[in-house]
Amino acid sequence: MTIHPEGPVLFVSSSARAHVNPLLTMAGELVARGGPDVCFAADDDVRGEVEVLGRGSVTYVPLGRRPGG
């Protein structure tokens, strides 16, 4: 796989497991392969997983609390 570091990649997801898990996997793979900067926008309850994922390489962008949560 060729990485073209032309700019940051933004992932946006609700905290629904079926939505966020595949995106966390893709974001982690980009970081592991030395890809472009990664930003991950998600609900507050996913913040810890995003921060651990990148260990400083992924910028967490808060979307606030999940509605009803």
N, C-alpha and C positions, 0 to 999 in steps of 0.2 A: 504494500500500500504506500502510495506517495503522499506526503503531507505538503501542502502548499500554504506556508504561513503568511497569507496575505492580510490577515487581520484577525481580530478576536472572533470566537465562535460563542454564540449565546444559545443556551438551552433554557426553555421555559416550560414549567410543568406545575400542575396541581400536585398535591401530596398523595393522590390516589396511587397505591402501589403499582397497579398495572400501567400507569402512565410514567411514574418517576423512575422505577427500577431500570428499564431499558435505557433511559437517558443517562442515568448515573453510570451505567456500564460503558456507554459510548464516550462520555466525558472522561472517565477514568482511562480509557484506552487512548484517547487523544493526548492526555497528559503523559502517559507512560511512553508514548512514541515520540515525545518531544514536539508535539504539534503547536499550533498557535495558542495564544492566551484563551482561556476558557472562562466564561461567565455562566453562572447557573442561577436563574431566577425561579424561586419556589416559595411555597408557604413556609411559615416559621417552623413547623414541626419537622421539616426535612433539613434544616440548617446544619445540624450536627453531622449528618451523613455527607453533605456537600463539603463541609470544611475538612473532614477526615479524608475524603476522597482525594483532594488536591494537595493537602498538606502545605498550603500556601500558594499553590499553583492555580487554584480555581477561586475566582471571586464570587462570593455569594451575594445575590441581589434579593433583598427581602420583598416578598409580595404581601406580607402581613399574615394575620391569622386566617386559617381556613374558615370559611363561612359555616357557622353552626358548630365550630370546633373549639 
